[in-house]
Amino acid sequence: MDRFGSLQKEHKGQLDVILSSDLKQLAVGISPFRAIHHLREAKILNVTERALDPKFIETVDATFGTTVIPVNSRG
């Protein structure tokens, strides 16, 4: 196994390796990391009439760092 493949295995999928001299491929690889960064700063407004499962809200926050805010649509 090559050096980069062994690093990926050692870090159990928490490491992405892009071996390319094509900067377009690098940009495609970076996009998910930018999306994750934006999720950490995002807020989801729940404007439905039903409450979301607290475990769902907790999981979204723990996984992505995204805050879910209930909003009363009746004003």
PyMOL CGO cylinders between C-alpha atoms (Angstrom):
from pymol import cmd
from pymol.cgo import CYLINDER

trace = [
    CYLINDER, 0.00, 0.00, 0.00, 1.33, 3.44, -0.84, 0.3, 1, 1, 1, 1, 1, 1,
    CYLINDER, 1.33, 3.44, -0.84, 2.13, 6.03, 1.79, 0.3, 1, 1, 1, 1, 1, 1,
    CYLINDER, 2.13, 6.03, 1.79, -1.09, 8.00, 1.25, 0.3, 1, 1, 1, 1, 1, 1,
    CYLINDER, -1.09, 8.00, 1.25, -3.30, 4.91, 1.23, 0.3, 1, 1, 1, 1, 1, 1,
    CYLINDER, -3.30, 4.91, 1.23, -1.81, 3.77, 4.53, 0.3, 1, 1, 1, 1, 1, 1,
    CYLINDER, -1.81, 3.77, 4.53, -2.47, 7.23, 6.02, 0.3, 1, 1, 1, 1, 1, 1,
    CYLINDER, -2.47, 7.23, 6.02, -6.13, 6.98, 4.99, 0.3, 1, 1, 1, 1, 1, 1,
    CYLINDER, -6.13, 6.98, 4.99, -6.39, 3.52, 6.54, 0.3, 1, 1, 1, 1, 1, 1,
    CYLINDER, -6.39, 3.52, 6.54, -4.66, 4.67, 9.73, 0.3, 1, 1, 1, 1, 1, 1,
    CYLINDER, -4.66, 4.67, 9.73, -7.08, 7.59, 10.12, 0.3, 1, 1, 1, 1, 1, 1,
    CYLINDER, -7.08, 7.59, 10.12, -10.13, 5.42, 9.35, 0.3, 1, 1, 1, 1, 1, 1,
    CYLINDER, -10.13, 5.42, 9.35, -11.58, 7.56, 6.57, 0.3, 1, 1, 1, 1, 1, 1,
    CYLINDER, -11.58, 7.56, 6.57, -11.05, 10.87, 8.36, 0.3, 1, 1, 1, 1, 1, 1,
    CYLINDER, -11.05, 10.87, 8.36, -8.39, 11.85, 5.86, 0.3, 1, 1, 1, 1, 1, 1,
    CYLINDER, -8.39, 11.85, 5.86, -8.95, 12.57, 2.19, 0.3, 1, 1, 1, 1, 1, 1,
    CYLINDER, -8.95, 12.57, 2.19, -6.08, 12.44, -0.24, 0.3, 1, 1, 1, 1, 1, 1,
    CYLINDER, -6.08, 12.44, -0.24, -6.22, 13.93, -3.74, 0.3, 1, 1, 1, 1, 1, 1,
    CYLINDER, -6.22, 13.93, -3.74, -3.24, 13.02, -5.90, 0.3, 1, 1, 1, 1, 1, 1,
    CYLINDER, -3.24, 13.02, -5.90, -3.49, 15.27, -8.91, 0.3, 1, 1, 1, 1, 1, 1,
    CYLINDER, -3.49, 15.27, -8.91, -1.66, 18.02, -10.71, 0.3, 1, 1, 1, 1, 1, 1,
    CYLINDER, -1.66, 18.02, -10.71, -5.03, 19.23, -12.08, 0.3, 1, 1, 1, 1, 1, 1,
    CYLINDER, -5.03, 19.23, -12.08, -6.17, 22.21, -10.02, 0.3, 1, 1, 1, 1, 1, 1,
    CYLINDER, -6.17, 22.21, -10.02, -9.78, 21.67, -11.16, 0.3, 1, 1, 1, 1, 1, 1,
    CYLINDER, -9.78, 21.67, -11.16, -9.78, 18.29, -9.40, 0.3, 1, 1, 1, 1, 1, 1,
    CYLINDER, -9.78, 18.29, -9.40, -8.38, 19.94, -6.29, 0.3, 1, 1, 1, 1, 1, 1,
    CYLINDER, -8.38, 19.94, -6.29, -11.21, 22.51, -6.35, 0.3, 1, 1, 1, 1, 1, 1,
    CYLINDER, -11.21, 22.51, -6.35, -13.77, 19.69, -6.58, 0.3, 1, 1, 1, 1, 1, 1,
    CYLINDER, -13.77, 19.69, -6.58, -12.14, 18.02, -3.57, 0.3, 1, 1, 1, 1, 1, 1,
    CYLINDER, -12.14, 18.02, -3.57, -12.17, 21.19, -1.49, 0.3, 1, 1, 1, 1, 1, 1,
    CYLINDER, -12.17, 21.19, -1.49, -15.87, 21.93, -2.07, 0.3, 1, 1, 1, 1, 1, 1,
    CYLINDER, -15.87, 21.93, -2.07, -17.14, 19.46, 0.57, 0.3, 1, 1, 1, 1, 1, 1,
    CYLINDER, -17.14, 19.46, 0.57, -14.84, 20.99, 3.18, 0.3, 1, 1, 1, 1, 1, 1,
    CYLINDER, -14.84, 20.99, 3.18, -16.19, 24.45, 2.40, 0.3, 1, 1, 1, 1, 1, 1,
    CYLINDER, -16.19, 24.45, 2.40, -19.74, 23.11, 2.68, 0.3, 1, 1, 1, 1, 1, 1,
    CYLINDER, -19.74, 23.11, 2.68, -18.99, 21.62, 6.10, 0.3, 1, 1, 1, 1, 1, 1,
    CYLINDER, -18.99, 21.62, 6.10, -17.54, 24.95, 7.22, 0.3, 1, 1, 1, 1, 1, 1,
    CYLINDER, -17.54, 24.95, 7.22, -20.72, 26.72, 6.11, 0.3, 1, 1, 1, 1, 1, 1,
    CYLINDER, -20.72, 26.72, 6.11, -22.89, 24.18, 7.94, 0.3, 1, 1, 1, 1, 1, 1,
    CYLINDER, -22.89, 24.18, 7.94, -21.09, 25.03, 11.18, 0.3, 1, 1, 1, 1, 1, 1,
    CYLINDER, -21.09, 25.03, 11.18, -22.10, 28.65, 10.72, 0.3, 1, 1, 1, 1, 1, 1,
    CYLINDER, -22.10, 28.65, 10.72, -25.63, 27.94, 9.44, 0.3, 1, 1, 1, 1, 1, 1,
    CYLINDER, -25.63, 27.94, 9.44, -28.95, 28.11, 11.19, 0.3, 1, 1, 1, 1, 1, 1,
    CYLINDER, -28.95, 28.11, 11.19, -32.00, 26.15, 10.10, 0.3, 1, 1, 1, 1, 1, 1,
    CYLINDER, -32.00, 26.15, 10.10, -35.33, 27.79, 10.81, 0.3, 1, 1, 1, 1, 1, 1,
    CYLINDER, -35.33, 27.79, 10.81, -38.14, 25.31, 11.46, 0.3, 1, 1, 1, 1, 1, 1,
    CYLINDER, -38.14, 25.31, 11.46, -41.27, 27.16, 10.33, 0.3, 1, 1, 1, 1, 1, 1,
    CYLINDER, -41.27, 27.16, 10.33, -43.51, 24.10, 10.27, 0.3, 1, 1, 1, 1, 1, 1,
    CYLINDER, -43.51, 24.10, 10.27, -46.41, 23.73, 12.67, 0.3, 1, 1, 1, 1, 1, 1,
    CYLINDER, -46.41, 23.73, 12.67, -44.91, 20.56, 14.13, 0.3, 1, 1, 1, 1, 1, 1,
    CYLINDER, -44.91, 20.56, 14.13, -42.02, 20.29, 16.52, 0.3, 1, 1, 1, 1, 1, 1,
    CYLINDER, -42.02, 20.29, 16.52, -38.94, 18.42, 15.36, 0.3, 1, 1, 1, 1, 1, 1,
    CYLINDER, -38.94, 18.42, 15.36, -37.67, 15.43, 17.30, 0.3, 1, 1, 1, 1, 1, 1,
    CYLINDER, -37.67, 15.43, 17.30, -35.18, 16.72, 19.90, 0.3, 1, 1, 1, 1, 1, 1,
    CYLINDER, -35.18, 16.72, 19.90, -32.82, 13.83, 19.05, 0.3, 1, 1, 1, 1, 1, 1,
    CYLINDER, -32.82, 13.83, 19.05, -32.79, 14.98, 15.41, 0.3, 1, 1, 1, 1, 1, 1,
    CYLINDER, -32.79, 14.98, 15.41, -31.94, 18.54, 16.44, 0.3, 1, 1, 1, 1, 1, 1,
    CYLINDER, -31.94, 18.54, 16.44, -29.20, 17.26, 18.76, 0.3, 1, 1, 1, 1, 1, 1,
    CYLINDER, -29.20, 17.26, 18.76, -27.76, 15.03, 16.02, 0.3, 1, 1, 1, 1, 1, 1,
    CYLINDER, -27.76, 15.03, 16.02, -27.70, 17.86, 13.47, 0.3, 1, 1, 1, 1, 1, 1,
    CYLINDER, -27.70, 17.86, 13.47, -25.91, 20.08, 15.97, 0.3, 1, 1, 1, 1, 1, 1,
    CYLINDER, -25.91, 20.08, 15.97, -23.45, 17.37, 17.06, 0.3, 1, 1, 1, 1, 1, 1,
    CYLINDER, -23.45, 17.37, 17.06, -22.71, 16.21, 13.52, 0.3, 1, 1, 1, 1, 1, 1,
    CYLINDER, -22.71, 16.21, 13.52, -22.60, 19.46, 11.57, 0.3, 1, 1, 1, 1, 1, 1,
    CYLINDER, -22.60, 19.46, 11.57, -22.57, 22.20, 14.22, 0.3, 1, 1, 1, 1, 1, 1,
    CYLINDER, -22.57, 22.20, 14.22, -25.77, 23.58, 12.70, 0.3, 1, 1, 1, 1, 1, 1,
    CYLINDER, -25.77, 23.58, 12.70, -28.35, 25.22, 14.96, 0.3, 1, 1, 1, 1, 1, 1,
    CYLINDER, -28.35, 25.22, 14.96, -32.02, 24.41, 14.40, 0.3, 1, 1, 1, 1, 1, 1,
    CYLINDER, -32.02, 24.41, 14.40, -34.34, 27.19, 15.57, 0.3, 1, 1, 1, 1, 1, 1,
    CYLINDER, -34.34, 27.19, 15.57, -38.12, 26.76, 15.89, 0.3, 1, 1, 1, 1, 1, 1,
    CYLINDER, -38.12, 26.76, 15.89, -40.06, 29.76, 14.57, 0.3, 1, 1, 1, 1, 1, 1,
    CYLINDER, -40.06, 29.76, 14.57, -43.73, 30.30, 15.32, 0.3, 1, 1, 1, 1, 1, 1,
    CYLINDER, -43.73, 30.30, 15.32, -45.26, 31.02, 11.91, 0.3, 1, 1, 1, 1, 1, 1,
    CYLINDER, -45.26, 31.02, 11.91, -48.41, 32.46, 13.47, 0.3, 1, 1, 1, 1, 1, 1,
    CYLINDER, -48.41, 32.46, 13.47, -46.45, 35.51, 14.53, 0.3, 1, 1, 1, 1, 1, 1,
]
cmd.load_cgo(trace, "trace")
